[in-house]
Amino acid sequence: MNPMQPAAPYAQQLDGIHVPLVTPFAVDGSVACDALESLAHQVLDDGATGLVALGTTAEAATLDEDERRAVTDVVARVCRERSAPLIIGAGSNDTRATAAALRGLKAWPEATAALVPVPYFTRPSEAGVVAHFTALAQASPLPLVVYNIPSRTGRTVGVDTLRRLAELPGVAGVKHAVGAVDADTVALLADPPADFAVLCGEDDFASAMFALGAAGGILAAAHIATGRWAELAAAWRTGETARARRLGGELTVLAQALFAEPNPGVIKGVLHAQGRIPTPSVRLPLLPASSAAVEAAHGAAHDGLGQAPVSASAGSR
């Protein structure tokens, strides 16, 4: 392991619900840092275990270097004040550039881990994926969470490869978002590697993965009804099966509504309608969510979740 990394097991720090924060934009298109700070505190107040800065939901690919630094500074400050875990998204399909980006994360001592995607577009072999993360683990000052999302990367990573990755010193877990609870998911959770956190990254499968033993989740849908997502994870963990099933059904409907159009458009629409961010804006090539999708997500958030209905025309705080 990189000598900069402490020897304590990291998997325990990754348990629970981690919210990959959106990047709010002001009316002039700039990053609304005050709204981001408020949102970060809100989701922690409502039961989130930790935060993720610069995930896909943050539209990190559309932020310039100064904006990425500003976003990370804000979220790191909140995590420091709240003693909450911080995961920072980093990396690309270039191993050298990713290693350099990871070394740069030393600027934020609050960070708990780095969320690093399986190399996308180039579609390396699974052996190449292992070699990629082997090199990164040696270079990184932070433990790594492998972001396994074949719908975006074009690279399927099977259970045997996931187990090889889990054996690497400095790899603490996986954000598992394969679009299903497939045979590999079941096999991985049936016999999870030691000191390796399997985190759900597919929001509408969260209840099923928690039931199988996932340690937690990195869930964009948990911007909305955050406390209920935390309750869901806790109910499965403590064996409150009936409660977990009921919550899981309700939250699955919510997640499906929030992802009815490309993420994070609907989530931002709902957050804006709730007065939590100043605009629902996203950056091209994404487009703002339709009013119909936002209204449907409001309905899903209200039905059965004890949420007060919010008008889609509500203003910001």
N, C-alpha and C positions, 0 to 999 in steps of 0.2 A: 504493500500500500504506500502511496505517496506519504512521506514523513510529515507533511503538513496536516494530514488528516488524523484526528483523534481516533483512538482504538475502540471507543464505545460503539455498540451496535446501533445502526441508524434506523433500522426498520421500525423500532418502537416510536421514533419521532415522527413517522409518517402515517401512523394510525389516524383514523377519523376523517372528517370532511374538510377538504382543502378547496377553496374557491379560486378558480383562475380568473382574476379580475378583468373586466372590460376596461378599455381605455376611454373615459368620457371625453368628448370634444365640446369645446365652447362654440358659440354662434359663429365666431370668426375662423373656426377650424383648428384652433390650437388645442393642445392638451389641457383639459380642465383639471389641474392638479388638486385644487381644493375639493372638487367633487369626488375625485379618486380617493383622497384621504378620508373623506366622510363615508364613502361607500365601504372602504376597507374596515373602518371602525364598526360600521353597522353590521356587516356580516359576522364579525367576531362577536359583537354584542349578542347576535341572534343565535350563536351556537357553533359557528365554524371553528374547527381546530386550528387551521392555518390558512395562509394565502399563497397564491402563485402569481408572480409578476412575469409579464412578457410571454404568456402562453399564446396559443393560437387565438383564443377568445379575446386577447388584448390587441388583436390586429398588429402584432409585433412586426410583421413583414412590411407594414406600411409606415412604420415609425422611423424617423431618421435617428442618427446616433445620439444627438442631444435629447430628443424626446424619449428614447429608450432609457437613457441615464436618469432623466427627470422622473419617469414612471417608477423606476427601480428605487430611486432615492425616497420617493413618497411611501411606497409600500414597505421598504426596509425600515423607515422611521416608525411606521405604525407597528410593525412586528416587534421592533425593539421596545417601544413603549408598552406593548401588551404582552411581552414575553411569549409571542406566538411564532410557530415555525414559518419560515419563508423558503419557498422553492422558486428559483429563477429559471425561466426558459432560456436556453442557449443552444447554439449549434445549427449546423446545416448538413449538406451531403459531402462536405469537404473536411476530411479528418484534421488536416493541419490548421485550417481556419477555426474549426470547432475547438481544438486544443487551445488556441490563442484566446478565443472568447472565454473559455472556462478559466484560464489563468487570470483574465481580467475581472472575474467575479470576486477576487480577493478584496476589491474595493468595498464590498458589503459584508462585513463580518457577521451581520445578523443572519446571513443565508444559511439554511439547513442543508439544502441539496440543490442540484441543478437538474432540470428536466430537459433531456436531450433526445431528439427524435432518431429513430432508425433512419439511416441515410435514404433520402428520397430521390426519385427520378432516375438516378444512375442504376438503381436496382442491383446492388452487389449480391453475391451469393450469401447464404447464411454464415458460411465461414468468414466471409468478408465483414459481415456485421459483427461477429465476435472479435475479429482483429481490430475493427474500428473502435469498439468500446474498450478493448484491452489497452490500446494506445491512449485513449481519453482518460481512463481511470488512472493511468500512470502520470498523466499531466495535470489532472484536475486538483485544485485545492479543496474541492467539495465532493461528497459522495454523489453518485449519479443515479437518477431515476430514468430508466429507459422508456421512451415514449413509443409504444408499439401500436401503430395505427395504419394498417395496410391499405385502407381506403385512400389515404393521403400519400403514403410513401411508395406504393406499388410493390412492396416487399413483405411477403408473409414470413413471419418468424414462428416456427413451430415450438412445441413444448420442450423438445430436447435442446434446442438452441437457447431457449429461455433459461433452462437449468444451467447451461454452460455460462450464460451471462451472470446468473446468480452466484456462481462460484468465484467470479472475479473480485479481488479485493477492491473496495471503493465503489462497487455497484450495490445500491441499497434497495432497489425495488424496480417495479415496472408499472407504468400507467398503461393498463391493458384495455385497448379500445378496438376490438376486432369485429364489431358489428353484430355480435351474436354471443351466446353462451355455447361455444362449440366444444368439440371433443377435447381439444387442447386446453381450453379454459378449465374444463372439468378435471382433466388429469393434473393440471398444475395446482389447482386448489385442493385436490384430494390428497396430495402429498407435497405441501408447499416447502420450498427450500428454507433452510434455517436462516434467520436474520435477513430476510428478503421480503419486503412488503409488496403484496399484490394489490394494486389500487385500481378500482374500477374507473375507467375513463369513458364509458359509454353510458350516458345518464339513464336511458330507459331500461338498461339491464342492471342498474345498481342494486335493486332489491334482490334479484336472483344471485348476483355475485356475493352480496353480503351473506345471503343464506348459505352459500357454499363456503364461506370463510374468508372472503376478501377483507383485508385489514382496514380499508377505507376507500375513499374515492377522491379524484380530482374532477369535480362536477360543476360545469358552467351553469347548469340549471339551478344550482344551490344559491345563486344570487337571489332567487325568488323562494320564499318560504324556507329560508335557511334553517330555522329551528326544526322544521319537520324533517328535513334531510338528516340532521344530526340525531333526531329521535329515531328515525328509521335505522340508522347504523347501530345505535345503542340497543334498540329492541331486538335486532337479530343477535347482537353480541351477548345479551343477557337472557336469551331464550324466550322472550315474550312473542311467541310465534304468531298468535292471532292478531296482536297489535301490529306486528311487522308486516303481515300480509295485507292488512287493511291500508296502512300507510303506503306500502309499496305499490298497491294498485292505484291509489290517488296520485302519488308522485310520478308514476310512470306516465299517466295521462298528461300531467303537467309537463314533463320532459318532452314528450312527443309534440305538444303544442309549441313549446319554446324552440324546437328544432324543425318546425314546419317549413321554414325558409332558412337560407344560409346563415349560420352562426357568425357573429352575435346579433344580427339584425333584430330578431324578435325580442331577445333579452333586453337589448338597449331600448326598444320601444316600450316595453313594460316598465323598465326602470325610470324612463323619462316620464311616463304617465303617472308613476307613483311619486314624482317630484324628487327623485334621488340623483338624477344626473341632468345637466342643463339642456341637452339636445339628444335626440335618438340617432344622431349622425354616425355613419360608418364611412370608411374611405374606399374609393374605387380600387379594385373592380367590384367590391360589394355594393349593394344598393340597400337603402332603408327598407325595413319590413313593411309589408302592406298593412293598412289599418285593420283589415279582416283578420290577419294573423295575430296582430297585437291584441285585438278584442277577444279572439278565441283563447289566447294564452291567459288573459285576465280572467276569463270565465273558468278556465282550468285551475287557476290559482285560488279562485274563490270557492268553487264547488268542493265541499267536503274538507277544506283545509282551514276553515275558520278565519279566512281573510276577508276584510272588508272590500267590496267592489270599488274599483277606481276607474274614473272616466279616462278614456284614451286621450282626451284633450287637456288633461290636468297639466298645470305648469310645473316648473322646477322650483326647488327651494331657493 
